[in-house]
C-alpha cells in the first residue's frame, strides 16, 4: 500500500512534481538534514533544497547541482500547515516537523541555528505558497474554467478575503479568538483566517489544542512564529502584564516578516489584522503592511471603559493607584463609582501600571475594537462607546462561546464520565459548583475554610480543587470526606462547560474570569464572586454592582496576598444564592439575561448585527 504522505506530498515524484523548478540554481535555502523514513522509521542524511514552494531532497549535494538530476522526493510546501520544533516529540536535539494536518514528517538539523533557519525559511514559504481555498471549492465553482483561469483570479471573483489574527498564546485568550474566527466564517463563508501563533514559555500544551481544532476549522490556518532567541525572564518583572508586554514587543520583527510574506502570496486578499488586547504593540507592523488594525478584547466593554479612563487619567496624573486608598473613580460607562481596590492588580505595581498605560494609549490608535460582550449584557458601557466620536469603533460581538465545542484532547475522559454520572443522580438545581481557574491554587488554610463552609451550608457540591502543593500534607480537615460522602465530590480537573450546562447545577462559586462568566450566563447559572488575580476583581464588581447578575462573597480578594475568607462568609454567600430560589432576584435576572445573550448571537440579534457590521467595515463584504 502506498504511504499516505507520498500521496499527499508527491514523494517518488513524477517530473510534473518539480517541473519548472530550477533547483540547481540559487535555491532559497539548501543544506544537510537528517530525515526520518516514511514507512521504515530509520533516519537518513539527505541534501535538501527549498525553492518556489517545493522542498526537494537528494542523496548528496552533487546530485542537486545538475539540471538532469532527479530528486528522491518532493514536498509541496503550500499544502502544509505548520513547521515547528519537535525535540520533545522524537526525543532528539535540533529536530523539527512539517505537518499537513493529518500527516507529519520529521527532520533533524546539525545545530540549533540551522534548525531555526530551516524553520524560518520553510515557514515563510508556507505563507507565500499556501492555499486560500480548498480544491472542492474551486471544483464546485466551475470545473470547466480550471484550465483557463488562475487560482488568484478565481479567488478574486469568488470574493474570498483573509484576516490575520494575532492572539496572545495562552488558552484563555486563544479559545475565544478561535471561536470568533469560527463565528465569522459561519456568518460569511467568504472569509478565511490566518492565525499567527507566538511561542510563550510554559504554553507547550497549546500545540495539542491547536491540532485538535485544526481539522474542524478548515478555513483557519495556523502559522507558527519561531521561538525567540533572546527570551524575556519573568524574574525581571514584578507583574505578569509587564512580562507579557515585553514578550509581545520582542516578537514584532518575527511577526512582521510573516505578515509581509502573507501579503506577497499570490491570490490572497488580506483586508485587516485582528490582534489580542496584549498584542496591541503589534500595531507597529502596520507601518510596513498598510492594513487596518483591529483589537479583539477577550473580556468586556466595562474593562475597555476602564482602559479609556486610565489613558485619560495618566495624561494628568502618572502615579500608580493605591489599593487601600479608598479612592472612588468616576469612570464613563459605569453607573456606579468604581473603588480603586477592584482595579486590576498590575495597576498597583510600577511595571504593571506602565504596561497597562501603554496598552490603554494604543487602544485609541486602532481602527476598531471588538469586545466579548453584547448590548443586552452591558447596555450602559456599550452605549457609552456607541456615542463616542473621538474613539475607535466598538463592536459588541459577544458572547464568544461555543457550547458544543469538543473537549480538549488531554482531558481525562474517564474521570469526566464519573463526574457527569454523579450529577445525573442529583436533583435539579441542587449542586454548588466551585472552580477557580487554572491559576487559582489555594493555600491549605483557605482550603480548610472552604470545607468548613460547605459543611455548614449542607448543600450538595462539586469542587474542582487545586492547592499549593505541600509534601505529605492533606489540606482537607480530618474526616471531611466521610462527613460529606454522598452529597459532595472533589476533583482536580473538571469539564467546566459540561458541568455548567447540567440541570443539577444551581450556582457557581467562581474566580470571575470573563470566559467563565460568559459560560455561566449562557447556561443561566448564577455566580458567587471570588476573584483571584488579573482583572477579575473588576469583573466581580461589574457582575454584582453594575449588572446585578451575581452574589457577592468577595470583590477585592487577591490570591497572592495573605488573606483568608472564612467558612462563615462562604456559607452565607452560598445560602444566599441557593435558598429561596423562587424569590431570588439575582437568579431570575440571570435566567432573563441568559435568554437575551443567546438571542443576541442569532440572525437579527445585536451581536450578530455588530459582527456583520465589522465584516462589512473591514472586508467590504456586504451581508
PyMOL commands that set and color helices and strands:
alter all, ss='L'
color gray80, all
select helices_A, chain A and resi 4-9+15-17+62-64+77-79+87-90+112-129+135-145+151-158+171-187+206-214+234-236+240-263+277-287+301-314+340-342+345-348+350-363+379-386+413-424+444-457+480-483+496-501+514-522+536-546+567-578+581-583+585-600+606-619
alter helices_A, ss='H'
color red, helices_A
select strands_A, chain A and resi 29-36+43-51+54-58+73-76+82-85+95-99+104-108+161-166+191-197+220-224+270-276+292-297+328-329+338-339+368-371+393-396+431-435+460-464+488-491+505-510+527-530+550-554
alter strands_A, ss='S'
color yellow, strands_A
deselect
rebuild
show_as cartoon
